[in-house]
């Protein structure tokens, strides 16, 4: 067995860092081998097995190498600092030239930057990632091989460091890290990502907290440690406020104190922010342990597999239907966090149910800021009420549904939620619930309102919306193939015949027209009804629906926000959308009084959805919706 190697040893081969997991013979070969686990999961050929026999287990990827394979020489912290930041004293030595294709890249101003960075005593931010550091200072054997003699102390070399990155180096224990931090009295932020420490729960260096007394921000990502080990390390930092433990393959956080006697300790009162991104959580219940951190204000769960609040709800692979929403709506809170917890990042997860969004209020009663973009409810454009997936829904709709479902939300996806934004979103949400109610019989309305916890509250704020149910007609009857059209002459471009134009503003006609008639025939009928030329008219279907313009606040004079929503949507079906501003539309004042009154009560900018029926062979039944419609006839030159 090789005497130069031991289990847990950190080695670098050609810049690629690995950990020794096995030393000994391998069946079918001669001599000893080193079984190594690469930090880079893309390297390696197996997981510790060879020809069906397992020699060790690997978290990432493994290989077998010979003990005599040349390895990169480890170095001390101070040596790595000089290697990266100090200029070569031999100015006559030509520098390596950098080419892009055949063009030489000329460095302008880099000499000045290098001179500034080479002043080690003034450095405040130091990044020594992947620098083969294994110790704080040179060992005696290393000093004997150096001409420079004894190495200067860390405190004398770089006393002003406040942020230090020692990620992906050759540390095996916390001793060298503690030795470095002990001499940096101004250190506030430490990144130790990607290192592989052994026997963390028994590491003596972590018992002396004085070395880390002033560190407030600690990064322990990609460490391949258990939650108990990560908490044990964090407890050695008495002033810690921010902890990053992403990419550690965590699937649940066990309740503490654990059988190993690890507890949150002072973290319960000092830790305000924790980052758990890119782990393996599938539900909010799996982080319930964090509710014991009373000072916690921010949780980042970006890039996990979260789809439910608790393990009892439906899996993420199921479609976002009402049954799933109902399961979320009636399930008790998986966990209740303190009111201080106000920011939650759930982006890039698998949230596919709006019931999940409704349940966030119960789990996070103090939630004021949320990031939930890049989830199926946003990316798949699922209607937040009707559950439809269609091109007519957009991420803007999802944005408004989220605001309306969480009453206390002040920031969503990094956008501030204004008073007008909230009013627009809540009324838009209320109108969609009314559509859902129209799909069920009157006696079954409770099955719909149960899916919307804010229904009663929103009705008190804005009034109960009108629910218009369509009468079901036997499709074999002639009536089922007819549409009752209320033709009403309205505005348009001035025509030469003033009398006709004046009369047109007062007249209206109702006709029952087969759905199979195309727009050309419709215009012919209208021409006979109003004594107008079909070539000098325009037909506009008034849908009766109001849409808020996202991001528009006329009273506040918001700048830089678009006053258009869903641009380009709704085309096809024989027409194009025309949005008429509620405060500018003459029709909203002279048309139906109910619409006019409604528009006055709506804060912000709302638009009346209208569809122009373009000339073409498309059938009326494909261009309009419902058995009774209103079409405005406009004269054009």
C-alpha positions as CSV (number, residue, x, y, z in Angstrom):
1,X,0.0,0.0,0.0
2,X,1.2,3.5,-0.8
3,X,2.7,5.3,2.1
4,X,2.3,8.7,0.5
5,X,-1.5,8.5,0.3
6,X,-4.3,8.1,2.7
7,X,-8.1,7.9,2.6
8,X,-9.7,11.3,2.4
9,X,-6.6,12.9,0.9
10,X,-7.2,15.8,-1.5
11,X,-5.1,15.7,-4.7
12,X,-5.0,17.8,-7.8
13,X,-4.2,16.2,-11.2
14,X,-3.6,18.7,-14.0
15,X,-5.9,21.2,-12.2
16,X,-8.7,18.7,-11.6
17,X,-9.3,18.2,-7.8
18,X,-10.3,14.8,-6.4
19,X,-10.5,12.9,-3.1
20,X,-8.9,9.5,-2.4
21,X,-11.6,7.0,-1.4
22,X,-9.8,3.7,-1.8
23,X,-6.2,2.4,-1.7
24,X,-5.4,-1.2,-2.6
25,X,-5.4,-3.9,-5.3
26,X,-8.1,-4.2,-7.9
27,X,-9.2,-7.7,-9.1
28,X,-7.7,-8.6,-12.5
29,X,-4.8,-6.1,-12.2
30,X,-1.4,-6.0,-10.6
31,X,-0.2,-3.6,-8.0
32,X,-2.1,-1.0,-5.9
33,X,-4.5,1.6,-7.2
34,X,-6.0,4.8,-5.9
35,X,-9.8,5.0,-6.1
36,X,-10.5,8.7,-6.5
37,X,-13.7,10.7,-6.5
38,X,-13.6,13.7,-8.8
39,X,-15.1,17.0,-7.7
40,X,-16.1,17.5,-11.3
41,X,-19.0,15.1,-12.0
42,X,-18.3,15.2,-15.7
43,X,-15.0,13.3,-15.2
44,X,-14.6,9.7,-14.2
45,X,-15.9,6.5,-15.6
46,X,-17.8,4.7,-12.8
47,X,-19.2,5.1,-9.3
48,X,-16.6,3.0,-7.5
49,X,-17.2,-0.4,-9.1
50,X,-15.0,-2.4,-11.4
51,X,-16.3,-5.6,-13.2
52,X,-19.2,-5.9,-10.9
53,X,-17.2,-5.5,-7.7
54,X,-17.6,-2.4,-5.5
55,X,-14.5,-0.9,-4.0
56,X,-16.0,2.4,-2.7
57,X,-19.0,4.6,-3.3
58,X,-18.9,8.0,-5.1
59,X,-21.2,10.9,-4.9
60,X,-20.1,12.3,-8.3
61,X,-17.8,10.3,-10.6
62,X,-14.8,8.0,-9.9
63,X,-11.7,6.6,-11.5
64,X,-8.8,4.4,-10.6
65,X,-5.3,5.8,-11.0
66,X,-1.8,4.6,-10.1
67,X,-0.2,6.0,-6.9
68,X,2.8,7.1,-8.9
69,X,0.8,9.4,-11.2
70,X,2.3,12.9,-11.0
71,X,0.1,15.3,-9.0
72,X,0.1,19.0,-8.8
73,X,2.1,20.3,-5.8
74,X,0.0,21.7,-3.0
75,X,0.8,25.2,-1.7
76,X,0.1,27.5,1.3
77,X,-2.4,30.4,1.4
78,X,0.4,33.0,1.3
79,X,2.1,31.2,-1.6
80,X,-1.2,31.1,-3.6
81,X,-1.8,34.8,-2.8
82,X,1.6,35.8,-4.3
83,X,1.1,33.4,-7.2
84,X,-2.1,35.1,-8.2
85,X,-1.7,38.8,-7.2
86,X,2.0,39.7,-7.2
87,X,3.6,40.7,-10.5
88,X,6.7,38.8,-11.7
89,X,9.7,40.8,-10.5
90,X,11.5,40.1,-13.7
91,X,10.0,42.8,-16.0
92,X,12.1,41.7,-18.9
93,X,10.3,38.3,-19.1
94,X,7.9,38.4,-22.1
95,X,4.3,38.0,-21.2
96,X,2.1,35.5,-22.9
97,X,0.1,36.9,-25.7
98,X,-3.6,36.2,-26.1
99,X,-5.1,35.7,-29.6
100,X,-8.7,35.6,-30.7
101,X,-8.6,33.6,-34.0
102,X,-5.7,35.4,-35.7
103,X,-6.1,38.8,-34.0
104,X,-3.8,39.7,-31.1
105,X,-5.7,41.0,-28.0
106,X,-4.1,44.1,-26.7
107,X,-4.3,44.7,-23.0
108,X,-5.1,48.3,-22.2
109,X,-5.0,49.4,-18.6
110,X,-4.2,45.9,-17.2
111,X,-0.8,46.9,-16.0
112,X,-2.3,49.5,-13.7
113,X,-4.8,46.9,-12.3
114,X,-2.0,44.4,-11.7
115,X,0.0,47.0,-9.9
116,X,-2.9,47.8,-7.6
117,X,-3.7,44.2,-6.9
118,X,0.0,43.4,-6.2
119,X,-0.2,45.7,-3.2
120,X,-1.3,42.8,-1.0
121,X,-1.5,45.0,2.1
122,X,-4.4,46.9,0.5
123,X,-6.4,44.0,-0.8
124,X,-9.9,43.7,0.6
125,X,-11.4,41.1,-1.7
126,X,-9.4,38.0,-2.4
127,X,-10.4,35.1,-4.6
128,X,-8.2,32.0,-4.4
129,X,-10.5,29.4,-5.9
130,X,-8.9,26.2,-7.2
131,X,-5.5,27.3,-6.1
132,X,-4.2,24.0,-4.6
133,X,-4.2,25.4,-1.1
134,X,-3.7,22.8,1.6
135,X,-2.2,24.8,4.5
136,X,-2.2,28.3,5.9
137,X,1.6,28.8,5.7
138,X,4.4,26.7,4.2
139,X,5.5,23.6,6.1
140,X,9.1,23.2,7.3
141,X,9.9,20.9,4.4
142,X,8.4,23.4,1.9
143,X,10.5,26.2,3.5
144,X,13.7,24.2,3.2
145,X,13.1,23.9,-0.5
146,X,12.5,27.6,-1.0
147,X,15.3,30.2,-1.4
148,X,13.2,33.0,0.1
149,X,13.4,31.6,3.6
150,X,10.7,31.9,6.2
151,X,7.3,33.0,4.9
152,X,5.7,36.2,6.2
153,X,2.6,35.9,8.4
154,X,-0.8,36.3,6.9
155,X,-1.7,39.2,9.2
156,X,1.4,41.1,7.9
157,X,0.9,40.1,4.3
158,X,-2.8,41.0,3.8
159,X,-4.4,42.5,6.9
160,X,-7.3,44.3,5.2
161,X,-9.1,41.3,3.7
162,X,-12.9,41.5,4.2
163,X,-14.1,38.9,1.6
164,X,-12.2,35.7,1.0
165,X,-13.0,32.9,-1.4
166,X,-11.2,29.6,-0.7
167,X,-13.4,27.3,-2.8
168,X,-12.3,24.1,-4.4
169,X,-8.9,23.7,-2.8
170,X,-7.1,20.8,-1.1
171,X,-8.3,21.2,2.5
172,X,-9.0,18.0,4.4
173,X,-10.0,19.6,7.7
174,X,-10.9,23.0,9.1
175,X,-7.6,23.6,10.8
176,X,-5.9,25.4,7.8
177,X,-9.1,27.5,7.2
178,X,-9.2,28.5,10.9
179,X,-5.5,29.4,10.8
180,X,-6.1,31.8,7.9
181,X,-9.2,33.4,9.3
182,X,-7.6,33.8,12.8
183,X,-5.2,36.4,11.3
184,X,-7.8,38.3,9.3
185,X,-9.5,40.4,11.9
186,X,-11.6,42.3,9.3
187,X,-13.0,39.2,7.5
188,X,-16.7,39.3,7.1
189,X,-17.5,37.0,4.1
190,X,-16.0,33.5,3.6
191,X,-16.7,31.2,0.7
192,X,-15.5,27.7,1.1
193,X,-17.6,26.0,-1.6
194,X,-16.6,22.7,-3.2
195,X,-14.2,21.5,-0.6
196,X,-14.4,18.0,0.9
197,X,-14.0,18.0,4.7
198,X,-13.6,14.8,6.8
199,X,-15.2,14.0,10.2
200,X,-16.8,17.4,10.5
201,X,-18.6,16.6,13.7
202,X,-15.3,15.8,15.4
203,X,-13.1,18.5,13.9
204,X,-11.3,20.3,16.8
205,X,-10.7,23.4,14.7
206,X,-14.5,24.1,14.7
207,X,-14.7,24.2,18.5
208,X,-12.7,27.5,18.7
209,X,-15.1,30.1,17.4
210,X,-12.8,33.0,17.9
211,X,-11.3,32.5,14.4
212,X,-14.6,33.1,12.8
213,X,-16.0,35.7,15.2
214,X,-16.7,38.5,12.7
215,X,-17.8,36.4,9.7
216,X,-21.4,37.3,8.8
217,X,-21.7,35.7,5.4
218,X,-20.7,32.0,4.9
219,X,-20.9,29.9,1.6
220,X,-20.9,26.1,2.0
221,X,-22.2,25.1,-1.4
222,X,-21.3,21.8,-3.1
223,X,-19.8,20.3,0.0
224,X,-21.6,17.0,-0.1
225,X,-22.3,17.2,3.6
226,X,-25.4,16.3,5.6
227,X,-27.7,19.0,7.1
228,X,-26.4,18.2,10.6
229,X,-22.8,18.7,9.5
230,X,-23.6,22.0,7.7
231,X,-25.4,23.3,10.8
232,X,-22.5,22.2,13.0
233,X,-20.1,24.2,10.8
234,X,-22.4,27.3,10.8
235,X,-22.6,27.2,14.6
236,X,-18.9,27.9,14.7
237,X,-19.6,31.4,13.3
238,X,-21.2,33.3,16.2
239,X,-22.1,36.4,14.1
240,X,-23.5,34.6,11.1
241,X,-26.5,36.2,9.3
242,X,-26.3,34.8,5.8
243,X,-25.8,31.1,4.9
244,X,-25.5,29.6,1.5
245,X,-25.8,25.8,1.3
246,X,-26.9,25.1,-2.2
247,X,-26.0,22.1,-4.4
248,X,-25.6,19.7,-1.5
249,X,-28.0,17.1,-2.7
250,X,-30.3,17.8,0.3
251,X,-33.8,16.3,0.1
252,X,-35.1,17.1,3.5
253,X,-33.9,19.0,6.6
254,X,-34.3,16.9,9.8
255,X,-35.7,18.5,12.9
256,X,-33.0,19.6,15.3
257,X,-31.6,18.8,17.8
258,X,-30.7,15.5,16.1
259,X,-29.5,12.3,17.6
260,X,-26.0,13.5,17.1
261,X,-26.8,16.4,19.5
262,X,-26.5,19.0,16.7
263,X,-28.8,22.0,17.3
264,X,-29.4,25.4,15.7
265,X,-27.8,27.1,18.7
266,X,-27.3,30.8,18.2
267,X,-28.4,30.5,14.6
268,X,-32.0,30.7,15.9
269,X,-31.5,34.4,16.7
270,X,-28.7,35.5,14.3
271,X,-29.4,33.9,10.9
272,X,-31.6,36.1,8.7
273,X,-31.0,34.6,5.2
274,X,-30.5,31.1,3.9
275,X,-29.9,29.9,0.4
276,X,-30.9,26.3,-0.5
277,X,-30.8,26.6,-4.3
278,X,-30.3,23.6,-6.5
279,X,-30.9,20.9,-4.0
280,X,-33.5,18.0,-4.2
281,X,-36.5,19.3,-2.2
282,X,-40.0,18.5,-3.5
283,X,-42.2,20.2,-1.0
284,X,-42.3,23.0,1.5
285,X,-42.8,20.5,4.3
286,X,-39.3,19.2,3.7
287,X,-37.8,22.5,5.0
288,X,-40.1,22.7,8.1
289,X,-37.0,22.6,10.3
290,X,-36.2,26.1,9.3
291,X,-39.3,27.4,11.2
292,X,-37.2,27.2,14.4
293,X,-35.0,30.0,13.1
294,X,-37.0,32.9,14.6
295,X,-34.9,35.7,12.9
296,X,-35.1,34.2,9.4
297,X,-36.3,36.7,6.8
298,X,-35.3,35.2,3.5
299,X,-35.3,31.7,2.0
300,X,-34.0,30.9,-1.5
301,X,-35.3,27.6,-2.9
302,X,-34.4,28.3,-6.6
303,X,-33.8,25.3,-8.8
304,X,-35.3,22.5,-6.7
305,X,-38.2,20.2,-7.6
306,X,-40.8,21.7,-5.4
307,X,-44.4,21.1,-6.5
308,X,-46.4,20.9,-3.3
309,X,-46.7,22.3,0.2
310,X,-46.7,18.9,1.9
311,X,-46.0,15.4,0.8
312,X,-49.8,14.6,1.0
313,X,-50.6,16.7,-2.1
314,X,-50.6,15.5,-5.6
315,X,-47.3,15.0,-7.4
316,X,-46.0,17.5,-9.8
317,X,-46.4,15.4,-12.9
318,X,-50.2,15.7,-12.8
319,X,-51.9,18.5,-14.7
320,X,-52.9,21.7,-12.9
321,X,-56.7,20.9,-12.6
322,X,-59.3,21.8,-10.0
323,X,-58.8,18.6,-8.1
324,X,-55.2,19.5,-7.4
325,X,-56.2,23.0,-6.4
326,X,-58.8,21.6,-4.1
327,X,-56.3,19.3,-2.4
328,X,-54.0,22.3,-1.7
329,X,-56.9,24.5,-0.6
330,X,-58.2,22.1,2.0
331,X,-54.9,20.7,3.3
332,X,-53.7,22.0,6.6
333,X,-50.5,24.1,6.5
334,X,-47.4,21.9,6.1
335,X,-45.5,24.3,8.4
336,X,-46.0,27.8,9.7
337,X,-43.0,30.1,9.6
338,X,-42.6,33.2,11.9
339,X,-44.0,36.5,10.7
340,X,-40.4,37.7,10.2
341,X,-40.0,35.4,7.1
342,X,-40.9,37.9,4.3
343,X,-39.0,36.8,1.2
344,X,-39.3,33.5,-0.7
345,X,-37.6,32.5,-4.0
346,X,-39.3,29.5,-5.7
347,X,-38.2,30.2,-9.2
348,X,-37.2,27.3,-11.5
349,X,-39.2,24.7,-9.6
350,X,-42.2,22.6,-10.6
351,X,-45.2,24.5,-9.2
352,X,-48.1,23.5,-11.5
353,X,-51.1,24.3,-9.3
354,X,-52.6,27.6,-8.2
355,X,-53.7,25.9,-5.0
356,X,-50.0,25.9,-4.1
357,X,-50.0,29.7,-4.4
358,X,-53.1,30.0,-2.3
359,X,-51.5,27.9,0.4
360,X,-48.3,30.1,0.7
361,X,-50.2,32.6,2.8
362,X,-50.9,30.0,5.5
363,X,-47.3,28.7,5.5
364,X,-45.7,32.2,5.3
365,X,-48.1,34.7,7.1
366,X,-45.5,37.4,6.8
367,X,-44.7,36.9,3.1
368,X,-44.2,40.3,1.4
369,X,-41.9,39.4,-1.5
370,X,-42.0,36.4,-3.8
371,X,-40.2,35.1,-6.8
372,X,-42.0,32.3,-8.6
373,X,-41.2,32.8,-12.2
374,X,-40.1,29.9,-14.5
375,X,-42.6,27.4,-13.0
376,X,-45.3,25.6,-15.1
377,X,-48.0,28.0,-13.9
378,X,-46.0,30.7,-15.7
379,X,-44.2,29.0,-18.5
380,X,-47.1,26.8,-19.6
381,X,-49.5,29.8,-19.6
382,X,-52.1,28.1,-17.4
383,X,-55.2,30.2,-16.7
384,X,-55.2,30.9,-13.0
385,X,-58.9,30.2,-12.6
386,X,-60.3,28.2,-15.5
387,X,-57.3,25.9,-15.7
388,X,-57.1,26.2,-19.5
389,X,-53.7,26.1,-21.4
390,X,-54.1,28.2,-24.4
391,X,-52.3,30.8,-26.5
392,X,-54.7,33.5,-25.2
393,X,-53.2,33.2,-21.7
394,X,-49.8,34.8,-21.0
395,X,-47.3,35.2,-18.2
396,X,-48.8,38.7,-17.5
397,X,-52.1,36.9,-16.6
398,X,-50.1,34.6,-14.3
399,X,-48.5,37.7,-12.8
400,X,-51.9,39.2,-12.0
401,X,-53.3,36.0,-10.6
402,X,-50.4,35.7,-8.2
403,X,-50.9,39.2,-6.9
404,X,-54.6,38.7,-6.5
405,X,-54.2,35.4,-4.6
406,X,-51.7,36.7,-2.1
407,X,-53.2,39.7,-0.4
408,X,-50.1,40.9,1.5
409,X,-47.6,40.7,-1.5
410,X,-45.6,43.9,-2.1
411,X,-43.0,42.6,-4.5
412,X,-43.4,39.9,-7.1
413,X,-40.6,38.7,-9.4
414,X,-38.6,41.8,-8.5
415,X,-41.5,44.1,-9.5
416,X,-43.1,46.4,-7.0
417,X,-46.8,45.8,-6.6
418,X,-48.5,49.3,-6.5
419,X,-52.0,50.0,-5.2
420,X,-53.3,50.2,-8.8
421,X,-51.6,47.0,-9.8
422,X,-53.3,45.2,-6.9
423,X,-56.7,46.6,-7.7
424,X,-56.4,45.7,-11.4
425,X,-55.2,42.2,-10.6
426,X,-57.9,41.5,-8.1
427,X,-60.7,42.7,-10.3
428,X,-59.2,40.7,-13.2
429,X,-59.1,37.6,-10.9
430,X,-62.7,38.2,-9.8
431,X,-63.9,38.3,-13.4
432,X,-62.2,35.0,-14.1
433,X,-63.9,33.4,-11.1
434,X,-67.2,34.7,-12.5
435,X,-66.5,32.8,-15.7
436,X,-65.8,29.7,-13.8
437,X,-69.0,30.0,-11.8
438,X,-70.9,30.3,-15.2
439,X,-69.7,26.8,-16.1
440,X,-71.5,25.2,-13.1
441,X,-75.1,25.1,-12.1
442,X,-76.3,27.6,-9.5
443,X,-76.5,25.0,-6.8
444,X,-72.9,24.0,-7.3
445,X,-71.3,27.4,-6.9
446,X,-69.7,26.4,-3.6
447,X,-67.5,23.9,-5.4
448,X,-65.9,26.8,-7.3
449,X,-65.7,29.3,-4.5
450,X,-64.0,26.7,-2.3
451,X,-61.1,26.8,-4.7
452,X,-60.6,30.6,-4.2
453,X,-60.0,31.5,-0.5
454,X,-60.2,35.2,-1.2
455,X,-63.6,35.1,-3.0
456,X,-65.6,36.5,-0.1
457,X,-63.0,39.2,0.7
458,X,-62.8,40.3,-3.0
459,X,-66.6,40.4,-3.2
460,X,-66.7,42.8,-0.2
461,X,-64.1,45.0,-1.8
462,X,-65.4,45.2,-5.4
463,X,-68.9,43.8,-5.3
464,X,-70.1,40.4,-6.4
465,X,-69.5,40.0,-10.2
466,X,-72.4,39.1,-12.5
467,X,-72.5,35.4,-13.5
468,X,-73.9,35.0,-17.0
469,X,-74.8,31.4,-17.7
470,X,-75.4,30.2,-21.2
471,X,-78.6,28.3,-21.9
472,X,-77.9,24.9,-23.3
473,X,-79.6,24.3,-26.6
474,X,-80.2,20.9,-28.3
475,X,-77.6,20.9,-31.1
476,X,-80.2,19.3,-33.4
477,X,-82.5,22.3,-33.2
478,X,-82.4,25.1,-35.7
479,X,-82.0,27.5,-32.8
480,X,-78.6,26.0,-31.9
481,X,-77.3,26.9,-35.4
482,X,-78.4,30.6,-35.1
483,X,-76.8,33.6,-33.4
484,X,-78.8,36.5,-32.2
485,X,-76.9,39.6,-33.3
486,X,-77.6,43.1,-32.0
487,X,-76.3,45.4,-34.7
488,X,-75.7,48.9,-33.5
489,X,-74.5,51.8,-35.6
490,X,-71.8,53.7,-33.9
491,X,-68.8,55.9,-34.5
492,X,-66.5,55.8,-37.5
493,X,-64.9,58.0,-40.0
494,X,-67.1,60.9,-41.2
495,X,-69.1,60.1,-44.3
496,X,-70.4,62.4,-47.0
497,X,-74.0,61.9,-46.0
498,X,-74.5,63.7,-42.7
499,X,-78.1,62.7,-42.3
500,X,-77.3,59.0,-42.7
501,X,-74.4,59.4,-40.2
502,X,-76.6,61.2,-37.7
503,X,-79.3,58.6,-38.0
504,X,-76.8,55.8,-37.7
505,X,-75.8,56.8,-34.2
506,X,-79.4,56.2,-33.1
507,X,-80.4,53.1,-34.9
508,X,-80.0,49.5,-33.9
509,X,-81.3,46.2,-35.4
510,X,-81.5,42.7,-34.1
511,X,-81.2,39.7,-36.5
512,X,-80.9,36.0,-36.1
513,X,-78.1,34.8,-38.4
514,X,-76.9,31.2,-39.1
515,X,-73.4,30.5,-37.8
516,X,-72.5,29.2,-41.2
517,X,-72.7,32.6,-42.8
518,X,-69.3,34.2,-43.7
519,X,-68.4,37.8,-43.1
520,X,-69.1,38.8,-46.7
521,X,-72.8,37.7,-46.2
522,X,-73.0,39.4,-42.9
523,X,-71.9,42.7,-44.4
524,X,-74.5,42.2,-47.1
525,X,-77.2,41.8,-44.5
526,X,-76.0,44.8,-42.5
527,X,-76.0,46.9,-45.7
528,X,-79.6,46.1,-46.3
529,X,-80.6,46.8,-42.7
530,X,-79.0,50.2,-42.6
531,X,-78.9,51.2,-46.2
532,X,-75.1,51.3,-46.4
533,X,-72.6,50.0,-48.8
534,X,-70.8,46.8,-47.6
535,X,-67.6,48.3,-48.9
536,X,-67.9,51.3,-46.6
537,X,-68.5,49.7,-43.3
538,X,-66.5,48.0,-40.5
539,X,-67.9,45.4,-38.1
540,X,-66.6,45.3,-34.5
541,X,-67.7,42.6,-32.1
542,X,-68.1,44.0,-28.6
543,X,-67.2,41.2,-26.3
544,X,-68.4,42.9,-23.1
545,X,-65.2,42.0,-21.3
546,X,-62.8,44.5,-19.6
547,X,-59.1,43.9,-19.5
548,X,-56.6,45.8,-17.3
549,X,-53.5,47.2,-19.0
550,X,-50.6,45.7,-17.2
551,X,-48.2,48.2,-15.5
552,X,-50.2,51.4,-16.4
553,X,-50.9,53.9,-13.7
554,X,-52.1,57.1,-15.2
555,X,-52.7,59.0,-12.0
556,X,-49.2,58.2,-10.7
557,X,-47.6,58.9,-14.0
558,X,-45.5,55.7,-14.0
559,X,-42.7,55.9,-16.4
560,X,-41.0,53.2,-18.4
561,X,-44.0,50.8,-18.1
562,X,-45.9,49.5,-21.1
563,X,-49.5,50.3,-21.5
564,X,-50.1,47.3,-23.8
565,X,-51.0,43.8,-22.7
566,X,-50.9,40.7,-24.8
567,X,-49.8,42.5,-27.9
568,X,-50.5,40.4,-31.0
569,X,-52.7,38.0,-29.1
570,X,-56.1,37.0,-30.1
571,X,-55.6,37.2,-33.8
572,X,-57.1,34.5,-35.9
573,X,-60.7,33.3,-35.6
574,X,-61.6,35.9,-38.3
575,X,-60.7,39.1,-36.4
576,X,-58.2,41.1,-34.4
577,X,-58.4,42.5,-30.9
578,X,-59.0,46.2,-30.6
579,X,-58.6,47.6,-27.0
580,X,-60.6,50.7,-26.3
581,X,-59.4,52.6,-23.2
582,X,-62.2,52.9,-20.7
583,X,-61.5,56.5,-20.0
584,X,-61.4,57.5,-23.7
585,X,-64.1,55.3,-25.2
586,X,-67.2,57.1,-26.3
587,X,-69.0,53.8,-26.3
588,X,-68.3,53.4,-22.6
589,X,-70.3,56.6,-22.0
590,X,-73.1,56.3,-24.6
591,X,-73.4,52.5,-24.7
592,X,-74.6,50.3,-21.9
593,X,-74.9,52.2,-18.6
594,X,-73.7,49.2,-16.6
595,X,-70.4,49.1,-18.5
596,X,-70.0,52.9,-18.1
597,X,-70.6,52.8,-14.4
598,X,-68.3,49.8,-14.1
599,X,-65.5,51.6,-15.9
600,X,-65.8,54.7,-13.6
601,X,-65.3,52.5,-10.5
602,X,-62.2,50.8,-11.9
603,X,-58.9,52.4,-10.8
604,X,-56.1,52.6,-13.2
605,X,-56.4,52.0,-16.9
606,X,-58.8,49.3,-18.3
607,X,-59.6,48.5,-21.9
608,X,-62.7,47.1,-23.4
609,X,-62.0,44.1,-25.5
610,X,-63.2,44.4,-29.0
611,X,-62.6,42.2,-32.1
612,X,-62.8,43.6,-35.6
613,X,-64.4,41.1,-38.0
614,X,-62.2,41.2,-41.1
615,X,-63.5,40.6,-44.6
616,X,-63.0,36.9,-45.5
617,X,-64.7,33.6,-46.0
618,X,-64.5,32.6,-42.3
619,X,-67.8,31.7,-40.7
620,X,-69.6,33.8,-38.1
621,X,-69.6,30.9,-35.7
622,X,-65.8,30.8,-35.6
623,X,-65.5,34.6,-35.3
624,X,-67.7,35.2,-32.2
625,X,-68.5,33.4,-29.0
626,X,-72.0,32.8,-27.6
627,X,-75.5,32.6,-28.9
628,X,-76.1,36.4,-28.4
629,X,-73.6,38.9,-29.5
630,X,-73.3,42.7,-30.0
631,X,-71.7,44.0,-33.2
632,X,-71.0,47.7,-33.8
633,X,-71.2,48.9,-37.3
634,X,-68.8,51.8,-38.2
635,X,-68.8,53.7,-41.5
636,X,-65.5,54.2,-43.3
637,X,-64.6,56.3,-46.3
